[in-house]
């Protein structure tokens, strides 16, 4: 499943990709989120099968919170994002993705984990 994926940071468009593999990204985020919730803290790297130039999106763990980086970012964000805000945003994306998968394909994200 391919589609539009955007990230807003402080109401500014940080990341904007019209043709990203949403299911692939959703699976990667879901697996990472499960680890984070078990207190297995590690940075997130999204490496897509569509691109072989390294991570397309990263959440980088620091002592102060989480940094965000992408090779395709619209601007550089220097501040840290609290884990609660990051988790809330990811859960919102995953919930919306799940609804789209169910209505369009009758699939569940958990079927791919």
C-alpha positions as CSV (number, residue, x, y, z in Angstrom):
1,X,0.0,0.0,0.0
2,X,1.5,3.3,-1.2
3,X,0.4,6.7,-0.3
4,X,1.0,10.2,1.2
5,X,3.0,10.4,4.5
6,X,3.6,13.7,6.2
7,X,5.1,14.7,9.5
8,X,4.3,18.1,11.1
9,X,6.6,19.4,13.8
10,X,5.3,22.5,15.6
11,X,2.7,22.9,12.9
12,X,5.5,23.1,10.2
13,X,5.8,20.5,7.4
14,X,8.9,18.5,8.3
15,X,8.5,15.5,5.9
16,X,6.3,15.2,2.9
17,X,6.3,12.1,0.6
18,X,3.6,11.4,-1.8
19,X,4.5,7.8,-2.6
20,X,5.8,6.1,0.5
21,X,5.1,2.4,1.3
22,X,2.7,2.9,4.2
23,X,2.3,-0.7,5.1
24,X,6.0,-1.2,5.3
25,X,6.4,1.9,7.4
26,X,3.5,0.9,9.6
27,X,5.1,-2.5,10.3
28,X,8.4,-1.0,11.2
29,X,6.8,1.6,13.5
30,X,4.6,-1.0,15.2
31,X,7.6,-3.3,15.9
32,X,9.6,-0.3,17.2
33,X,6.8,1.0,19.3
34,X,6.3,-2.5,20.9
35,X,10.0,-2.4,22.0
36,X,9.7,1.1,23.4
37,X,6.7,0.2,25.4
38,X,8.7,-2.7,26.9
39,X,11.3,-0.1,27.9
40,X,13.7,-1.5,25.2
41,X,14.9,2.0,24.2
42,X,16.6,2.2,20.8
43,X,16.6,4.6,18.0
44,X,14.3,4.0,15.1
45,X,15.5,3.8,11.5
46,X,13.1,3.3,8.6
47,X,14.9,1.7,5.7
48,X,12.6,1.1,2.7
49,X,12.9,-1.5,0.0
50,X,12.3,1.3,-2.5
51,X,15.6,3.1,-1.6
52,X,19.1,1.8,-0.9
53,X,20.7,5.0,0.4
54,X,20.3,4.3,4.1
55,X,17.5,5.3,6.5
56,X,14.8,7.5,5.1
57,X,13.4,8.4,8.6
58,X,15.0,8.3,12.0
59,X,14.0,8.9,15.6
60,X,17.2,9.3,17.5
61,X,17.3,8.7,21.2
62,X,19.1,11.3,23.4
63,X,19.2,11.9,27.1
64,X,16.7,14.8,26.6
65,X,14.2,13.1,24.4
66,X,14.0,12.1,20.8
67,X,15.5,13.8,17.7
68,X,14.0,13.5,14.3
69,X,15.9,13.3,11.0
70,X,15.3,12.4,7.4
71,X,17.3,12.8,4.2
72,X,14.1,14.3,2.7
73,X,13.3,16.7,5.6
74,X,12.0,20.2,4.8
75,X,14.0,21.8,7.7
76,X,16.3,20.9,10.4
77,X,14.7,20.4,13.8
78,X,17.2,20.9,16.7
79,X,14.9,20.4,19.7
80,X,14.0,17.1,21.4
81,X,10.6,15.6,21.2
82,X,9.2,14.0,24.5
83,X,8.5,10.3,24.2
84,X,4.9,10.8,25.1
85,X,4.3,13.1,22.1
86,X,6.2,10.8,19.8
87,X,4.2,7.7,20.9
88,X,0.9,9.6,20.6
89,X,1.7,10.6,17.0
90,X,2.8,7.1,16.0
91,X,-0.3,5.5,17.6
92,X,-2.5,8.0,15.7
93,X,-0.8,7.1,12.4
94,X,-1.0,3.4,13.1
95,X,-4.7,3.7,14.0
96,X,-5.5,5.6,10.8
97,X,-3.4,3.1,8.7
98,X,-5.3,0.2,10.3
99,X,-8.7,1.8,9.4
100,X,-7.5,2.2,5.8
101,X,-6.2,-1.3,5.6
102,X,-9.5,-2.7,6.9
103,X,-11.7,-0.7,4.7
104,X,-9.7,-1.1,1.5
105,X,-8.2,-4.6,1.8
106,X,-9.8,-6.2,4.8
107,X,-6.4,-6.6,6.3
108,X,-5.0,-6.0,9.8
109,X,-1.6,-4.6,10.5
110,X,-1.0,-7.3,13.1
111,X,-1.2,-9.9,10.3
112,X,2.2,-8.7,9.2
113,X,4.0,-8.7,12.5
